[in-house]
Amino acid sequence: MTGYSYATRADDPVHTVRTIGRIAQMLLELRDEYVAKPRQDLLQQIDQRLFDLEQLHHELTVRMANTRPDEQR
């Protein structure tokens, strides 16, 4: 991954997709931590991240609907 980032509009789906990726990475790390040492607080964090993903799913659906075909890459 390069350090280069192209300019995007604030409502561009790329922002949502990047956030989804960050949360997915967090979930993997939480999974590994929970497998190594099961704790209730880790389950709560996993649950919160899943809720965050649900919200992002809705956000992505809205942004996809608002993206005109000529704006797609």
C-alpha positions as CSV (number, residue, x, y, z in Angstrom):
1,M,0.0,0.0,0.0
2,T,1.4,3.4,-0.9
3,G,1.2,6.6,1.0
4,Y,-0.5,8.3,-2.0
5,S,-4.1,9.2,-1.5
6,Y,-6.3,10.9,-4.1
7,A,-8.7,13.6,-3.3
8,T,-12.3,12.5,-2.8
9,R,-15.6,14.2,-1.9
10,A,-16.7,13.8,1.8
11,D,-19.7,11.7,0.7
12,D,-17.6,9.4,-1.6
13,P,-18.1,5.7,-0.7
14,V,-14.3,5.3,-0.5
15,H,-14.4,6.8,3.0
16,T,-17.0,4.3,4.1
17,V,-15.0,1.4,2.5
18,R,-11.8,2.5,4.3
19,T,-13.6,2.6,7.6
20,I,-15.1,-0.9,7.0
21,G,-11.6,-2.1,6.4
22,R,-10.2,-0.6,9.6
23,I,-13.0,-2.1,11.6
24,A,-12.5,-5.5,10.0
25,Q,-8.9,-5.4,11.0
26,M,-9.9,-4.5,14.5
27,L,-12.2,-7.5,14.6
28,L,-9.4,-9.8,13.5
29,E,-7.2,-8.4,16.3
30,L,-9.9,-8.7,18.9
31,R,-10.6,-12.3,17.7
32,D,-6.9,-13.2,18.2
33,E,-6.8,-11.6,21.6
34,Y,-10.1,-13.3,22.7
35,V,-8.8,-16.7,21.5
36,A,-5.6,-16.3,23.5
37,K,-7.4,-15.0,26.6
38,P,-11.2,-15.0,26.6
39,R,-12.6,-12.0,28.5
40,Q,-16.0,-10.5,28.7
41,D,-14.7,-7.0,27.8
42,L,-13.3,-8.4,24.6
43,L,-16.7,-9.9,23.7
44,Q,-18.3,-6.5,24.3
45,Q,-15.8,-4.8,22.0
46,I,-16.4,-7.4,19.3
47,D,-20.2,-6.8,19.7
48,Q,-19.6,-3.0,19.4
49,R,-17.5,-3.4,16.2
50,L,-20.2,-5.6,14.7
51,F,-22.8,-2.9,15.5
52,D,-20.4,-0.3,13.8
53,L,-20.3,-2.5,10.7
54,E,-24.1,-2.7,10.6
55,Q,-24.2,1.1,10.6
56,L,-21.5,1.3,7.9
57,H,-23.4,-1.2,5.8
58,H,-26.4,1.1,5.9
59,E,-24.2,4.2,5.1
60,L,-22.6,2.4,2.2
61,T,-26.0,1.4,0.8
62,V,-27.0,5.1,0.9
63,R,-23.8,6.3,-0.6
64,M,-24.0,3.7,-3.4
65,A,-27.5,4.9,-4.2
66,N,-26.3,8.5,-4.3
67,T,-23.4,7.8,-6.6
68,R,-24.1,8.6,-10.2
69,P,-22.9,6.1,-12.8
70,D,-20.4,8.6,-14.3
71,E,-18.8,9.1,-10.9
72,Q,-17.9,5.4,-10.5
73,R,-14.3,4.5,-11.1
